[in-house]
Amino acid sequence: MQTLTRKKGTCTFYGTIARLWFGPVLVVVIADQDNIANEVKYDKLCSRGYLSRKSMEKFFRHGLLCSNGVDWQRHRKIVSSAPHISFLEMFVENFAKNTHILANKLKALADGITEHDVPPYFLRCSLDIIYQTSSRININAQTGNDQSTLINLTTIIDTAVLRYGKPWFLIDWIFNATELGKKYNEAVKCEHDKIIKEIVKK
């Protein structure tokens, strides 16, 4: 066990569990899958917490990523009861198509000498798969036909992480008054409008 003490609290590490203080907010981070499985069994512990809701709720609304307690358990049971194998088989063609594009792009980069930043390529592939699987929307992030979605989602993710390190940004009226807040809100609105438009069309 390693304990880091500071003026307003402590940051304590117990193997794969860490307790962190973000100003007055205590956050418990769990990395071990067995510990996570034990925690999510209890409604009172199935809370995404203040920081997660602040950073994700505006974009993800009240879905599984942001719901708490009883709602999370109820929705999770519905998802778990689905026949996973037969359900996933519906999207094998989608997975194969997008991973094939990814493999070709990485193959074109591999000269054995030059170093490349590969996470952006995996991010684009993941976005294509997620959008096509969840909402049947083709954003073509890998082929560059829809750079706006990639830019918007990068803005949303980066801003959510940035708010963790700047507690004053967790106050909505301060955050919304900043250029970063305006850019974030515009990106969220743009993506919501795009998804709603596709849903209405279908």
C-alpha positions in Angstrom: 0.0 0.0 0.0 1.3 3.5 -0.9 -0.3 6.6 0.7 0.2 10.1 -0.6 -1.0 12.7 1.9 -1.9 16.2 1.1 -3.5 19.1 2.8 -7.2 18.3 2.0 -7.0 14.5 2.0 -5.2 11.5 0.8 -4.6 9.5 -2.3 -4.3 5.8 -1.3 -3.4 2.9 -3.5 -4.5 -0.7 -2.6 -3.2 -2.8 -5.5 -5.6 -2.1 -8.3 -7.9 0.3 -6.2 -7.1 3.9 -5.8 -8.9 6.6 -3.8 -8.4 10.1 -5.3 -9.5 13.5 -4.1 -10.6 16.0 -6.7 -11.1 19.1 -4.5 -14.0 18.1 -2.2 -15.0 15.1 -4.4 -13.8 11.6 -3.5 -13.3 9.3 -6.4 -12.6 5.5 -6.1 -10.9 4.0 -9.2 -11.1 0.3 -9.6 -9.0 -1.5 -12.3 -9.4 -5.2 -11.3 -12.3 -7.0 -13.0 -13.1 -9.1 -10.0 -13.4 -6.1 -7.8 -15.6 -4.3 -10.4 -17.9 -7.4 -10.6 -18.4 -7.4 -6.9 -19.2 -3.7 -6.8 -21.8 -3.6 -9.5 -23.9 -6.1 -7.8 -25.2 -3.5 -5.3 -27.6 -0.7 -6.5 -26.2 1.8 -4.0 -22.7 1.3 -5.4 -23.7 1.4 -9.0 -23.3 5.2 -9.3 -21.2 6.9 -11.9 -20.6 9.6 -9.4 -20.6 13.4 -9.6 -17.5 13.8 -11.9 -18.7 11.2 -14.4 -22.1 12.7 -14.7 -20.7 16.2 -15.1 -18.3 15.2 -17.8 -20.5 12.7 -19.8 -24.2 13.2 -19.1 -24.7 16.1 -21.5 -23.5 14.0 -24.5 -24.6 10.5 -23.4 -27.8 11.7 -21.7 -29.2 9.0 -19.3 -28.0 5.8 -21.0 -26.0 2.9 -19.5 -22.8 5.0 -19.3 -24.5 7.6 -17.0 -27.4 5.9 -15.3 -27.2 4.9 -11.6 -28.4 2.3 -9.2 -31.8 0.7 -10.0 -32.0 2.1 -13.5 -28.5 0.8 -14.4 -29.4 -2.7 -13.0 -32.7 -2.8 -14.9 -31.2 -1.8 -18.3 -28.2 -4.0 -17.8 -30.4 -7.0 -17.3 -32.2 -6.3 -20.5 -28.9 -6.1 -22.4 -27.6 -9.2 -20.7 -30.7 -11.2 -21.6 -30.1 -10.6 -25.3 -28.6 -13.6 -27.2 -25.1 -12.2 -27.6 -23.7 -14.6 -30.2 -26.6 -14.4 -32.6 -26.9 -10.7 -32.0 -23.2 -10.1 -32.8 -23.4 -12.3 -35.9 -25.6 -9.6 -37.4 -22.6 -7.2 -37.4 -19.8 -9.5 -38.4 -19.8 -8.0 -41.9 -19.5 -4.5 -40.4 -16.6 -5.5 -38.1 -14.8 -7.2 -40.9 -15.2 -4.4 -43.4 -13.9 -1.7 -41.0 -11.0 -3.8 -39.6 -10.0 -4.6 -43.2 -9.8 -0.8 -43.9 -7.8 -0.4 -40.7 -5.4 -3.2 -41.6 -4.8 -1.7 -45.1 -4.1 1.8 -43.7 -1.6 0.4 -41.1 0.0 -1.8 -43.8 0.6 1.3 -45.9 2.4 3.0 -43.0 4.6 0.0 -42.1 8.0 0.6 -43.7 10.0 -0.8 -40.7 11.7 2.6 -40.1 9.2 5.4 -39.5 7.4 5.7 -36.2 3.7 6.5 -36.4 1.0 7.4 -33.8 -1.4 4.5 -34.3 -4.2 5.3 -31.7 -6.0 7.8 -34.0 -6.3 5.0 -36.6 -7.9 2.7 -34.0 -10.2 5.5 -32.8 -11.5 6.1 -36.4 -12.1 2.4 -36.9 -13.9 2.2 -33.5 -16.1 5.2 -34.4 -17.1 3.6 -37.7 -18.0 0.3 -36.0 -19.9 1.9 -33.1 -21.9 4.3 -35.3 -22.8 1.7 -37.9 -23.6 -1.0 -35.2 -25.6 1.2 -32.8 -27.5 3.5 -35.1 -26.7 2.4 -38.7 -25.1 5.8 -39.4 -22.1 5.7 -41.8 -19.7 8.4 -40.7 -16.7 7.0 -42.7 -14.2 8.3 -40.2 -11.4 6.1 -41.7 -11.9 7.2 -45.2 -12.1 10.9 -44.2 -15.5 11.5 -45.7 -17.0 12.9 -42.4 -14.2 14.6 -40.5 -16.7 16.8 -38.6 -17.9 13.8 -36.5 -14.3 12.8 -35.7 -13.5 16.4 -34.7 -16.6 16.8 -32.6 -16.1 13.5 -30.7 -12.4 14.3 -30.1 -13.5 17.7 -28.7 -16.1 16.1 -26.5 -13.7 13.4 -25.1 -10.8 15.8 -24.6 -13.0 18.4 -22.9 -14.4 15.8 -20.5 -10.9 14.8 -19.4 -9.8 18.4 -19.1 -12.7 19.2 -16.8 -11.3 16.7 -14.3 -8.1 18.7 -13.9 -9.8 22.1 -13.6 -12.4 22.0 -10.8 -13.8 25.4 -11.7 -14.9 24.0 -15.0 -17.2 21.7 -13.1 -19.4 24.7 -12.4 -21.6 24.9 -15.5 -22.1 28.6 -15.8 -18.4 29.2 -15.6 -17.6 26.4 -18.1 -20.4 27.5 -20.5 -19.0 31.1 -20.5 -15.6 29.9 -21.7 -14.5 29.4 -25.3 -13.9 25.8 -24.5 -17.4 25.4 -23.1 -19.0 27.0 -26.2 -16.9 24.8 -28.5 -18.0 21.7 -26.4 -21.7 22.6 -26.4 -21.6 23.2 -30.2 -20.0 19.8 -30.7 -22.5 18.0 -28.5 -25.4 19.8 -30.3 -24.0 19.0 -33.7 -23.7 15.2 -32.9 -27.2 15.1 -31.3 -28.8 16.8 -34.3 -27.0 14.4 -36.6 -28.2 11.3 -34.7 -31.8 12.6 -34.4 -31.9 13.4 -38.1 -30.9 9.8 -38.9 -33.4 8.3 -36.5 -36.2 10.4 -38.0 -35.2 9.5 -41.5 -35.2 5.7 -40.6 
